[in-house]
Amino acid sequence: RRSSNQTNSSLPRTIFHRALEASHLEWDDSHLRFILEHDGPVLYEPHSSDSFNYQGYPLWNGMSSNQTNSSLPRTIFHRALEASHLEWDDSHLRFILEHDGPVLYEPHSSDSFNYQGYPLWNENIPTACARVEALRSHGYRSEALRLAVSIVRTLKKHQSDCQNMWHSDPKPSASTSTSTHSHSVHCNNEGWIGHPLDPIGSLFDTLAEASLTPECKPLDSYYGSFTTEISNNTNTTNTNTNSQMASIIPEDSMTHNNTNLAVSVVRERPRYQHIVVPGTRDRSETYLTLAMESGLIGLGQQRLMPAGFYAQEKACKQEDRMIAKLQDIELDSTLLSVLRRQTMTLLDGGPFSGLGTGVHPESVPMHTFAKYMFNALLNFDHDLSYNVGLRAMRLPILEDHDDIDDNGIGIHSGVLGRYPRWFTLAHIEMQQCSLASTMLSAAKSDINRLRSVLKSAQRNIHSSTQLFKLAQDAFRIAAPVDGGPRHGHLLTASFELGLQVMRMTLSSLSWRRRDMVRWLVTCATEVGLDALISIMQSWYGLFTPTEATGPVASSIMSHSTVMRLALDFSQQEELSTCARTLALQCATKDPPNCALNALTLCESDQLAFEAAYQIVGDAGSTGVMNSSQLFTVARYMEHRGYPLRAYKLAVLATKGVHISYNGDNHPSISDVHWACALAHGLGKNELSGLVPLLVKNVQCAPVLSDILRRCSIGAPGVGTCSSEKRRCLKSLPLDKPPLRQLLDAAITAYVNTTHSRLTHISPRHYGDFIEFLGKARETFLLAPDGHHQFVSLIDNMKMVYKGKKKLMFLVKERFG
């Protein structure tokens, strides 16, 4: 509000005017572009208008047509300009500072007086509150109180006018509590909470300090630095957005009055008394009630999220500080009446209120403020407390993004990529989860309210991490570890939240996914047999096949689960049937990762086990499973006493193994040795079926030589059935099939490898090459004509590689 002595013509232009104009310069104005692109007059334009002279030539008046008083955002230059023109000799201002009570001869409900005749001060709220702070700090406490009272009455009248405006012409689409508008009727670009001048804090402190009891210290001494105050704030947990958010306190005390909330550090709190405002006609209007109303109106103001990390963090801290001050006020019947009246007004305020309908999508959420009101009203007005809690659960900024998730780190790329960026979004989502946790805890014995809170949380919480925390909190309250009373409805709600977390993270895996899966199984176990069967029957919408056959099914089928639920035989059989069905479905969908677990789960049923084995065999035949996976399953089959089935899988696996001449360290070598030992133990026919595959796929001479030696000695057999004992088999002759074919392949591999190594050999490898020839000679000597073949190889080397004199000297010295 500008002083009545100040007019547009009397205000001198200052440096702030120029800075303000420069900050709003635009080049996309249509009239400016017309001037820059055209010459001559425009005859069809009206002569002598604001944009054209009487001859039709365009004029430029310096103000873009896009810039209007309503569209220009307030900047630091506006504040500086207003500060440079502040005056204290305005007649209406002096009247407010010098008088108490109403003025009956003034017209009611004018710009300067409300309908009761009390004076109002319509200056910009931060500037007006700065006047209050200036008067208070300079010792003019009575004047500061009078102006503060007038400002609060102005806020209440403005609030009432906005409510009437909303009811006279509401938006049709704003009929629900969760609706928002991109271009709403009302939008505050500059919020009072988070403002550099802290107007609401100054207003509250001035009125609250006048309400302190005589023995109290000054109000400022109860609230130290921001850091100390925030650490002691009972309504706020860790606000550091760069670290993982602290888990939410789910204790039952969260649902009690705010005076019973647990605090980490006990601090001295101010004590207040009611002092009636001088000259008021309403004896219930005291400095304390006005202080409380100013805080509630300021916190409930609809305001846009400010731009910049510092401004957003400042807004969070000012909100926390104001709520901490409100929590220190002990509610009596008068204050409770004020709280209820303001809560209903805020809920019915439409887009002018942060808790109304039709708010702008980028409005600051009300989670922290609503949690305070919920706790304060819970013991006195259940319906109103849940109404404000459910209304505040919304997070409009994320409502335009379907199934948005943060991958567990609290960051939404769709929101951080826009302007202004929501740097404190992780903290906001934590407060949203805290509000939901508080309401769930309070509604644990009321199934109707519990379902309402659950639906609101499922609809409005977009972060899987926060939703998981909420589910954990509800679970801890529903099934306390200390043996306290259980709450079945809350336990079911926790289970439903867990199911939604699984669906949200199924496609976009969270870094906490493993913990989420284990927790859901634990929660389902507490809920009962039906919950376990449910998650196994609908596993495809909750888990990956690996998770379903791994931590889910294995945990459900464990002995501890059976004992925990005290299942009888028929229930165990029902659970086992579901687990086997799940195992076969997962094995069909993802054989490489689920085959082994599926076989384990189907062991107790011969038909299911045979079906799982057939799935593995088909996957191996079609190349879906690689050799390593097939060898793993084959070893399992041998371990469980199925050597013939293990042999068939080993043959399939060997077909996929390819070991080159220099593959001495190939990862499948040990599996190939195991397969040969298995085939040798089963008999000559099985080994005859495996040897051609080895000859075809293994070119590494040392590997073939090693296999040959192991097969040429007596091998420990395998039990072909459960009734037979393990027996030793006789050694096989090297000059007859199947080892003759393997011996020839080994000799050929040594010859090829020798020539290959000699092609690129260097002097530092001569020693290794001589050792290689020594091993080759041992293999050659296993054949009847091996000695002649080895001598022929040496003679050929001496002739072909005679230029390598040092190497040939070493060969001659070792082998003659």
C-alpha positions in Angstrom: 0.0 0.0 0.0 1.4 3.3 -1.0 1.1 6.3 1.3 -1.8 8.6 0.5 0.7 11.4 0.1 2.4 9.5 -2.8 1.1 9.8 -6.3 2.5 8.6 -9.6 3.5 12.1 -10.6 5.2 12.9 -7.3 7.4 9.8 -7.2 10.9 10.6 -8.5 12.6 8.1 -10.8 15.4 6.4 -9.1 18.1 3.8 -10.0 15.7 1.1 -8.9 13.2 2.2 -11.6 15.9 1.8 -14.3 17.0 -1.6 -12.9 13.4 -2.8 -12.7 12.7 -1.8 -16.3 16.0 -3.4 -17.5 15.0 -6.7 -15.8 11.7 -6.8 -17.8 13.1 -5.9 -21.2 11.7 -8.1 -24.0 12.3 -8.4 -27.7 9.4 -10.6 -28.8 6.7 -7.9 -28.6 4.6 -7.8 -31.7 4.5 -4.0 -32.0 8.3 -3.8 -31.6 8.9 -6.4 -34.2 6.6 -4.5 -36.6 8.6 -1.3 -36.1 11.9 -3.2 -36.7 10.7 -4.9 -39.9 8.5 -2.2 -41.6 8.8 1.3 -43.0 6.1 4.0 -43.6 2.7 4.5 -42.0 -0.1 2.0 -41.5 -3.3 3.6 -42.8 -5.7 1.1 -41.4 -4.6 1.8 -37.8 -6.6 4.4 -35.9 -4.9 7.7 -36.0 -3.3 9.2 -32.8 -3.5 6.0 -30.7 -1.0 4.9 -28.1 0.9 2.9 -30.7 0.5 5.2 -33.8 0.4 8.9 -34.3 -2.3 10.8 -36.3 -0.4 10.1 -39.6 -0.3 6.3 -39.0 3.4 6.1 -38.2 4.2 3.6 -35.4 5.3 4.9 -32.0 7.3 3.1 -29.3 6.4 4.0 -25.8 9.0 1.7 -24.1 6.6 -0.8 -22.5 6.0 -4.2 -24.1 2.4 -5.2 -24.7 3.2 -8.5 -23.0 4.1 -6.7 -19.7 1.2 -5.9 -17.5 1.1 -5.1 -13.8 -0.4 -8.5 -13.1 2.1 -10.5 -15.2 5.3 -8.9 -14.0 6.9 -11.0 -11.2 8.1 -9.2 -8.1 11.9 -9.0 -8.0 14.4 -7.5 -5.6 14.1 -4.2 -7.5 10.4 -4.0 -6.5 11.4 -4.3 -2.8 14.2 -1.7 -3.2 11.8 0.7 -5.0 9.2 0.3 -2.3 11.8 0.8 0.5 13.1 4.0 -1.1 9.5 5.4 -1.0 8.5 4.3 2.5 7.0 7.1 4.6 5.7 7.2 8.1 3.6 10.3 8.0 0.6 8.8 6.2 -2.6 9.8 8.1 -4.2 6.4 8.1 -0.9 4.8 9.3 -0.6 7.3 12.1 -4.2 6.7 13.1 -3.5 2.9 13.4 -0.3 3.5 15.4 -2.0 5.9 17.8 -5.5 4.4 18.4 -7.1 1.1 19.6 -10.6 -0.2 18.8 -13.0 0.4 16.0 -14.1 3.7 14.4 -17.8 3.7 14.1 -18.2 6.7 11.8 -16.1 5.1 9.0 -18.0 3.1 6.3 -17.9 -0.6 7.1 -16.0 -3.0 4.9 -14.1 -0.3 3.0 -10.5 -0.6 1.8 -9.3 1.0 5.0 -11.7 -0.5 7.5 -13.4 -3.9 7.9 -17.2 -4.4 8.4 -16.7 -4.0 12.2 -14.9 -0.7 11.8 -11.4 -1.8 12.7 -8.7 -0.1 10.7 -6.8 -2.2 8.0 -3.4 -1.7 6.5 -3.3 -2.8 2.9 0.4 -2.5 2.2 2.3 -5.3 0.7 2.5 -7.9 3.5 6.3 -8.3 3.7 6.8 -4.5 3.7 4.0 -4.0 6.3 5.6 -6.7 8.5 9.0 -5.0 8.1 7.4 -1.9 9.6 6.3 -4.0 12.5 9.7 -5.4 13.0 11.3 -1.9 12.8 8.9 -0.5 15.4 9.5 -3.4 17.7 13.3 -3.3 17.4 13.4 0.4 18.1 11.3 0.2 21.2 7.9 1.2 19.9 6.2 -2.0 21.2 2.7 -0.6 21.6 2.8 0.9 18.1 4.2 -2.4 16.7 1.4 -4.3 18.4 -1.3 -2.0 17.0 0.1 -2.3 13.5 0.5 -6.1 13.8 -3.2 -6.4 15.0 -4.3 -4.3 12.0 -2.2 -6.5 9.6 -3.7 -9.7 10.9 -7.2 -8.3 10.6 -6.3 -7.3 7.0 -5.1 -10.9 6.3 -8.4 -12.3 7.7 -10.5 -9.9 5.6 -8.4 -10.8 2.5 -8.9 -14.4 3.3 -12.6 -14.0 3.6 -12.9 -12.0 0.4 -10.9 -14.6 -1.5 -13.2 -17.3 -0.1 -16.3 -15.4 -1.2 -14.8 -14.8 -4.6 -14.1 -18.6 -5.0 -17.7 -19.5 -4.0 -19.2 -17.0 -6.3 -17.4 -18.3 -9.4 -15.7 -21.7 -8.8 -14.0 -23.6 -11.5 -16.0 -26.6 -12.7 -13.0 -28.9 -12.8 -12.0 -28.1 -9.3 -14.8 -30.2 -7.7 -12.5 -32.8 -6.2 -9.9 -32.4 -3.5 -7.0 -33.4 -5.7 -7.7 -31.3 -8.8 -5.2 -28.7 -9.9 -5.0 -26.2 -12.7 -2.0 -25.2 -14.9 -3.5 -21.8 -15.2 -5.5 -21.4 -12.0 -7.6 -18.5 -10.9 -5.0 -17.4 -8.4 -1.3 -17.8 -8.1 1.1 -16.2 -5.6 4.6 -15.9 -7.1 6.0 -14.5 -3.9 5.3 -16.6 -0.8 5.3 -15.1 2.8 7.0 -18.3 4.0 10.6 -18.2 2.7 10.6 -14.5 2.1 13.9 -12.8 2.9 12.1 -10.5 5.4 10.4 -13.4 7.1 7.1 -11.4 7.4 5.0 -14.1 9.1 7.8 -14.8 11.6 8.1 -11.1 12.5 4.3 -10.8 12.9 4.0 -13.9 15.0 6.9 -13.0 17.3 5.5 -9.5 17.9 2.1 -10.8 19.0 3.4 -13.9 20.8 6.0 -12.0 22.8 3.2 -9.8 24.2 1.4 -12.9 25.4 4.4 -14.4 27.4 3.8 -14.9 31.1 5.7 -12.5 33.4 8.3 -15.0 34.5 9.3 -15.9 30.9 12.4 -14.8 29.1 12.3 -12.8 25.9 10.9 -14.9 23.0 14.1 -14.9 21.0 16.0 -16.7 23.8 13.8 -19.8 23.3 14.7 -20.1 19.7 18.4 -20.0 19.0 20.2 -20.4 15.7 18.5 -22.1 12.8 20.7 -25.2 13.2 20.0 -25.6 16.9 16.3 -25.0 16.4 15.9 -27.4 13.5 17.8 -30.2 15.3 15.3 -29.9 18.2 12.3 -29.5 16.0 9.9 -32.4 16.8 8.1 -32.0 13.5 11.1 -32.4 11.2 13.6 -35.2 10.6 16.8 -34.8 8.6 16.4 -32.2 5.8 19.7 -33.0 4.1 18.8 -33.8 0.5 22.2 -35.1 -0.4 22.0 -38.0 2.1 19.5 -40.8 2.5 16.5 -39.7 4.5 16.2 -40.9 8.0 13.4 -43.4 8.6 10.2 -42.1 9.9 9.2 -42.5 13.6 6.1 -44.7 13.5 5.4 -44.7 17.2 1.9 -44.5 18.5 2.8 -41.2 20.1 2.8 -39.6 16.7 -1.0 -39.7 16.7 -1.4 -37.9 20.0 -1.5 -34.2 20.6 1.6 -32.3 19.6 2.4 -31.6 23.2 3.0 -35.3 23.7 5.4 -35.8 20.7 8.8 -37.3 21.6 11.8 -35.0 21.2 15.4 -36.0 20.9 16.5 -33.0 23.0 14.4 -31.5 25.8 14.4 -27.8 25.7 12.8 -25.0 27.6 9.6 -23.8 26.0 7.8 -20.4 26.4 4.6 -20.2 28.4 1.8 -18.0 27.1 -1.3 -16.3 28.5 -4.2 -14.6 26.9 -4.2 -10.8 26.8 -7.2 -9.3 25.2 -6.5 -6.8 22.4 -7.2 -3.3 23.7 -10.4 -1.8 22.2 -11.8 -5.1 20.8 -15.4 -6.0 21.1 -14.6 -9.7 21.0 -13.3 -10.8 24.3 -11.8 -14.0 22.7 -9.6 -11.9 20.4 -6.2 -11.9 22.2 -2.7 -11.3 21.1 -2.1 -15.1 21.3 -5.1 -16.0 19.1 -4.0 -13.4 16.5 -0.4 -14.7 16.6 -1.7 -18.2 16.0 -4.0 -17.0 13.2 -1.1 -15.2 11.5 1.0 -18.3 11.6 -1.8 -20.5 10.2 -2.7 -18.0 7.4 1.0 -17.7 6.4 1.7 -21.4 6.4 -1.6 -22.1 4.5 -0.9 -19.5 1.8 -1.0 -20.8 -1.7 2.5 -20.0 -3.1 4.7 -21.2 -5.9 7.9 -23.0 -5.3 10.7 -20.4 -5.4 13.5 -20.7 -7.9 17.0 -21.7 -6.7 18.2 -24.1 -4.1 18.9 -21.5 -1.4 15.4 -20.0 -1.7 13.8 -23.4 -1.4 15.9 -24.5 1.5 15.1 -21.1 3.2 11.4 -21.7 2.7 11.7 -25.2 4.3 13.5 -23.9 7.3 11.1 -21.0 7.9 8.2 -23.4 7.7 9.8 -25.7 10.2 10.6 -22.8 12.5 7.1 -21.4 12.4 5.6 -24.9 13.0 7.9 -25.4 16.0 6.6 -22.1 17.5 3.0 -23.2 17.0 3.7 -26.5 18.6 5.0 -24.7 21.7 1.6 -23.2 22.2 -0.6 -25.3 24.6 -4.0 -25.5 23.0 -7.0 -24.5 25.1 -10.6 -24.2 24.1 -10.1 -20.6 22.6 -7.0 -21.6 20.6 -8.6 -24.9 19.5 -11.6 -22.9 18.2 -9.2 -20.6 16.2 -7.4 -23.7 14.8 -10.6 -25.4 13.7 -12.0 -22.2 12.2 -8.8 -21.5 10.2 -8.5 -25.2 9.1 -12.1 -25.1 7.7 -11.3 -21.8 6.0 -8.2 -23.1 4.4 -9.9 -26.2 3.2 -12.7 -24.1 1.7 -10.4 -21.5 0.2 -10.2 -22.8 -3.3 -7.0 -21.9 -5.3 -6.3 -19.0 -2.8 -5.4 -21.5 -0.1 -2.6 -24.1 -0.2 -5.1 -26.6 1.1 -7.9 -25.6 -1.2 -9.0 -27.1 -4.5 -7.8 -26.1 -7.9 -4.3 -25.0 -6.8 -1.5 -24.4 -9.3 0.5 -27.5 -10.0 3.7 -25.9 -8.9 2.4 -24.8 -5.6 4.4 -25.6 -2.5 3.0 -28.8 -0.9 1.4 -28.5 2.6 2.6 -31.9 4.1 4.5 -30.5 7.0 1.8 -28.0 7.9 -1.0 -30.5 7.6 0.9 -33.0 9.8 0.9 -30.3 12.6 -2.8 -29.6 12.2 -3.6 -33.3 12.0 -1.8 -34.0 15.3 -3.3 -31.0 17.0 -6.9 -31.7 15.9 -6.9 -35.5 16.2 -8.0 -35.7 19.8 -10.7 -33.1 19.3 -12.1 -33.4 15.8 -11.4 -36.6 14.0 -13.3 -35.7 10.8 -11.6 -32.4 10.4 -8.1 -33.8 11.2 -8.5 -36.5 8.5 -10.0 -34.1 6.0 -6.9 -31.8 6.2 -4.5 -34.7 6.2 -6.0 -36.4 3.1 -6.3 -33.0 1.3 -2.6 -32.3 1.9 -1.4 -35.7 0.7 -1.4 -34.5 -2.9 1.8 -33.6 -4.7 0.6 -31.6 -7.8 4.0 -31.2 -9.4 4.2 -35.0 -10.0 0.5 -35.5 -11.0 1.3 -34.9 -14.7 3.9 -37.7 -14.7 2.5 -41.2 -14.8 4.2 -43.9 -12.7 7.2 -41.6 -12.1 9.8 -43.1 -9.9 13.2 -42.1 -8.5 15.1 -45.3 -8.8 15.6 -45.1 -5.0 17.6 -41.9 -4.9 14.8 -39.4 -4.5 15.4 -37.6 -7.8 12.8 -37.2 -10.6 14.4 -36.2 -13.9 11.1 -34.9 -15.2 10.9 -32.4 -12.4 14.5 -31.5 -12.0 14.7 -30.8 -15.7 12.1 -28.0 -15.6 12.3 -24.5 -14.3 12.2 -23.7 -11.5 14.0 -26.9 -10.4 12.6 -28.5 -7.3 15.9 -29.1 -5.4 14.1 -30.0 -2.2 11.8 -32.6 -3.8 13.4 -35.4 -1.8 12.7 -33.6 1.5 9.1 -32.8 0.3 8.5 -36.5 -0.5 9.9 -37.5 2.9 7.4 -35.1 4.6 4.6 -36.6 2.5 5.5 -40.0 3.6 5.7 -38.8 7.2 2.2 -37.4 7.0 0.9 -40.7 5.6 2.7 -42.7 8.3 1.1 -40.5 11.0 -2.4 -40.9 9.6 -2.0 -44.7 9.1 -0.8 -45.1 12.7 -3.8 -43.1 14.0 -6.3 -45.0 11.9 -5.0 -48.5 12.7 -8.2 -49.3 14.6 -10.7 -47.7 12.2 -10.9 -49.7 9.0 -12.8 -47.0 7.0 -10.3 -44.3 7.7 -7.5 -46.7 7.2 -8.7 -47.5 3.7 -9.1 -43.8 2.9 -5.5 -43.1 4.0 -4.2 -46.1 2.1 -5.9 -45.1 -1.1 -4.6 -41.6 -0.8 -1.0 -42.8 -0.2 -1.2 -45.2 -3.1 -2.5 -42.4 -5.4 -0.2 -39.6 -4.3 3.1 -41.0 -3.3 5.2 -41.4 -6.5 8.5 -42.5 -4.9 9.0 -46.2 -4.5 11.6 -45.6 -1.7 9.2 -43.5 0.3 6.3 -45.9 -0.3 8.5 -48.7 0.9 9.4 -46.7 4.1 5.7 -46.2 4.7 5.0 -49.9 4.3 7.8 -50.7 6.8 6.5 -48.2 9.3 3.0 -49.6 9.1 4.3 -53.1 9.5 6.3 -52.2 12.6 3.2 -50.7 14.2 0.9 -53.6 13.1 3.2 -56.4 14.2 5.5 -55.0 17.0 8.6 -57.1 17.7 8.2 -56.7 21.5 5.0 -58.8 21.5 2.6 -55.8 21.6 -1.0 -56.0 20.3 -1.3 -56.8 16.6 -3.4 -54.8 14.2 -4.7 -56.9 11.4 -6.2 -54.2 9.2 -3.0 -52.2 9.4 -0.9 -55.3 8.6 -3.1 -55.8 5.5 -2.6 -52.2 4.5 1.2 -52.6 4.9 1.0 -55.7 2.6 -0.9 -53.8 0.0 1.7 -51.0 0.0 4.4 -53.6 -0.4 2.6 -55.0 -3.4 2.5 -51.5 -5.0 6.2 -51.1 -4.4 6.9 -54.3 -6.2 4.9 -53.2 -9.2 6.6 -49.8 -9.3 10.1 -51.2 -9.2 9.5 -54.3 -11.4 10.5 -52.5 -14.6 12.7 -49.7 -13.1 14.7 -51.6 -10.6 15.6 -49.9 -7.4 18.9 -50.3 -5.6 16.9 -51.5 -2.6 14.9 -54.1 -4.7 16.5 -57.1 -2.9 15.5 -55.7 0.5 12.0 -54.9 -0.8 11.4 -58.5 -2.0 12.6 -60.1 1.2 10.5 -57.7 3.3 7.4 -58.5 1.2 7.7 -62.2 1.8 8.1 -61.5 5.6 5.1 -59.3 5.6 3.0 -61.9 3.6 4.1 -64.5 6.1 2.7 -62.3 8.9 -0.5 -61.8 7.0 -1.1 -65.5 6.5 -1.3 -68.4 4.1 -3.6 -66.6 1.7 -1.2 -63.8 1.2 1.7 -66.2 0.4 -0.4 -68.1 -2.1 -1.5 -64.8 -3.6 2.0 -63.5 -4.3 3.0 -66.8 -5.8 -0.1 -67.0 -8.1 0.4 -63.4 -9.3 4.2 -63.4 -9.3 4.5 -62.2 -12.9 3.2 -58.8 -11.9 5.4 -58.5 -8.8 8.7 -60.3 -9.3 11.2 -61.2 -12.0 11.5 -65.0 -12.7 14.8 -65.1 -10.8 13.3 -63.4 -7.8 10.2 -65.6 -7.8 12.1 -68.9 -7.8 14.9 -67.5 -5.6 14.2 -65.5 -2.5 10.4 -65.6 -2.8 9.7 -69.3 -3.3 12.7 -70.6 -1.3 11.7 -68.4 1.7 8.0 -69.5 1.5 8.9 -73.2 1.3 11.4 -73.0 4.1 10.8 -75.0 7.4 10.8 -71.8 9.4 7.7 -70.5 7.4 5.8 -73.7 8.0 6.5 -73.6 11.7 5.7 -69.9 11.9 2.3 -70.4 10.4 1.7 -73.8 12.0 0.5 -75.3 8.7 -1.1 -78.8 8.6 -0.4 -81.3 5.9 -3.1 -80.1 3.5 -2.0 -76.5 3.8 1.6 -77.5 3.2 0.6 -79.4 0.2 -1.4 -76.5 -1.2 1.6 -74.2 -0.7 4.0 -76.7 -2.3 1.7 -77.0 -5.3 1.7 -73.3 -5.8 5.5 -73.2 -5.5 5.9 -75.9 -8.1 3.5 -74.2 -10.5 5.5 -71.0 -10.1 8.8 -72.8 -10.6 7.6 -74.3 -13.9 6.2 -71.0 -15.2 9.5 -69.2 -14.3 11.6 -71.9 -15.8 9.6 -71.7 -19.0 10.0 -67.9 -19.1 13.6 -67.7 -18.1 15.3 -71.1 -18.3 19.0 -69.9 -17.9 18.3 -68.2 -14.5 15.5 -70.3 -13.1 16.2 -73.9 -14.2 18.2 -74.9 -11.1 15.8 -73.3 -8.6 12.9 -74.9 -10.5 14.3 -78.4 -10.2 15.0 -77.8 -6.5 11.4 -76.7 -5.9 10.0 -79.7 -7.9 12.1 -82.4 -6.2 9.2 -83.7 -4.1 6.9 -84.3 -7.1 8.1 -86.7 -9.8 5.9 -85.3 -12.5 6.8 -81.7 -11.8 10.5 -82.7 -11.6 10.3 -84.4 -15.0 8.6 -81.4 -16.5 11.3 -79.1 -15.2 14.0 -81.4 -16.6 12.3 -81.4 -19.9 12.3 -77.6 -20.0 16.0 -77.6 -19.3 16.6 -80.1 -22.0 14.6 -78.1 -24.6 16.4 -74.9 -23.6 19.7 -76.7 -24.1 18.8 -78.1 -27.5 17.6 -74.7 -28.8 20.6 -72.8 -27.5 18.7 -70.8 -24.9 21.0 -72.1 -22.1 24.7 -71.9 -22.6 27.2 -74.6 -21.8 28.1 -73.2 -18.3 24.5 -73.2 -17.2 23.9 -76.7 -18.6 26.9 -78.1 -16.8 25.7 -76.5 -13.5 22.3 -78.2 -13.9 24.0 -81.5 -14.9 26.2 -81.5 -11.8 23.0 -80.9 -9.7 21.3 -83.9 -11.4 24.3 -86.2 -10.7 24.3 -85.0 -7.0 20.6 -85.8 -6.7 21.2 -89.3 -8.0 20.2 -89.0 -11.7 23.4 -89.8 -13.6 21.8 -90.7 -16.9 19.9 -87.4 -17.0 23.1 -85.6 -15.9 24.9 -87.3 -18.8 22.4 -86.1 -21.4 22.7 -82.6 -20.2 26.5 -82.9 -20.1 26.4 -83.9 -23.8 24.3 -80.9 -24.7 26.7 -78.7 -22.7 29.7 -80.1 -24.4 28.3 -79.3 -27.8 28.5 -75.7 -26.9 32.1 -75.7 -25.7 34.9 -74.6 -28.0 38.4 -74.7 -26.7 41.1 -73.4 -29.1 44.7 -74.6 -29.3 45.9 -71.9 -26.8 42.8 -72.2 -24.4 44.8 -73.7 -21.5 42.8 -71.5 -19.1 39.4 -71.9 -20.6 36.6 -71.7 -17.8 34.9 -74.9 -19.1 37.9 -77.2 -18.8 36.9 -78.4 -15.3 33.4 -79.0 -16.6 34.7 -81.0 -19.6 36.8 -83.2 -17.2 33.7 -83.8 -15.0 31.7 -84.8 -18.1 34.3 -87.2 -19.2 34.5 -88.7 -15.7 30.7 -89.0 -15.6 30.6 -90.7 -19.1 33.5 -93.0 -18.2 31.8 -94.0 -14.9 28.5 -94.8 -16.7 30.2 -97.1 -19.3 32.0 -97.5 -22.6 28.9 -96.6 -24.6 28.4 -93.3 -22.9 32.1 -92.4 -23.3 31.9 -93.4 -27.0 29.1 -90.9 -27.4 31.0 -88.0 -25.8 34.5 -88.5 -27.4 33.4 -87.4 -30.9 32.2 -84.1 -29.4 35.6 -83.6 -27.6 37.5 -84.3 -30.8 35.4 -81.8 -32.7 35.2 -78.9 -30.2 38.5 -79.2 -28.2 41.7 -78.2 -30.1 43.8 -77.6 -27.0 46.4 -80.4 -26.9 47.2 -80.3 -23.1 43.4 -80.6 -22.4 43.0 -83.6 -24.7 46.1 -85.2 -23.3 44.8 -84.8 -19.7 41.4 -86.2 -20.6 43.1 -89.2 -22.3 45.2 -90.0 -19.3 42.2 -89.8 -16.9 40.2 -92.1 -19.1 43.0 -94.6 -19.6 43.2 -95.4 -15.8 40.5 -97.0 -13.7 37.7 -94.5 -13.0 35.6 -94.3 -9.9 32.1 -95.3 -11.0 28.8 -93.7 -10.2 25.8 -95.2 -8.6 23.4 -96.0 -11.4 20.5 -96.4 -9.0 19.9 -95.9 -5.3 20.2 -99.6 -4.5 23.6 -100.2 -6.1 26.9 -99.4 -4.5 29.6 -97.3 -6.2 32.0 -99.5 -8.1 35.4 -99.1 -9.9 35.6 -99.6 -13.6 38.4 -101.2 -15.5 40.9 -99.1 -17.5 40.2 -98.8 -21.2 42.8 -99.7 -23.9 44.3 -96.8 -25.8 44.5 -98.7 -29.1 40.8 -99.4 -29.4 37.8 -97.1 -29.5 36.8 -94.8 -28.0 40.2 -93.8 -26.7 42.0 -94.4 -29.9 40.1 -91.6 -31.6 40.9 -89.3 -28.6 44.6 -90.2 -28.7 44.8 -89.5 -32.5 43.1 -86.1 -31.8 45.6 -85.3 -29.1 48.6 -86.1 -31.2 47.2 -84.1 -34.1 46.5 -81.1 -31.7 50.1 -81.3 -30.5 51.5 -81.2 -34.1 49.3 -78.2 -35.1 50.0 -76.4 -31.8 53.8 -76.9 -32.3 53.8 -75.3 -35.7 51.5 -72.5 -34.6 53.8 -71.6 -31.7 56.9 -71.8 -33.8 55.5 -69.2 -36.2 55.6 -66.3 -33.7 58.0 -67.6 -31.0 60.5 -65.3 -29.3 63.8 -66.3 -27.5 62.3 -65.6 -24.1 59.7 -68.4 -24.7 62.2 -71.0 -25.8 62.2 -72.6 -22.3 58.4 -72.9 -22.2 58.4 -74.4 -25.7 60.9 -77.1 -24.7 58.7 -78.0 -21.7 55.7 -78.2 -24.1 57.5 -80.6 -26.4 58.3 -82.7 -23.3 54.6 -83.1 -22.5 53.9 -83.8 -26.2 56.4 -86.7 -26.2 54.6 -88.2 -23.2 51.4 -88.2 -25.2 53.0 -89.5 -28.4 54.5 -92.4 -26.5 51.0 -93.6 -25.6 50.4 -94.6 -29.2 52.0 -97.9 -30.6 53.9 -95.9 -33.2 54.2 -92.8 -31.1 57.9 -92.8 -30.9 58.3 -92.7 -34.7 55.7 -90.0 -35.0 57.5 -87.8 -32.4 60.9 -88.3 -34.1 59.3 -87.3 -37.4 57.9 -84.2 -35.8 61.4 -83.2 -34.5 63.1 -83.9 -37.8 60.5 -81.8 -39.6 61.1 -78.9 -37.2 64.9 -79.0 -37.7 64.4 -78.8 -41.4 61.7 -76.1 -41.5 63.0 -73.9 -38.7 66.7 -74.4 -39.1 67.1 -70.6 -39.1 66.3 -70.6 -35.4 69.7 -72.0 -34.5 69.5 -71.4 -30.7 66.1 -73.1 -30.5 67.1 -76.0 -32.6 70.2 -76.5 -30.5 68.0 -76.7 -27.4 65.7 -79.2 -29.1 68.6 -81.3 -30.2 70.1 -81.2 -26.7 66.8 -82.3 -25.1 65.4 -84.7 -27.7 68.4 -85.7 -29.8 
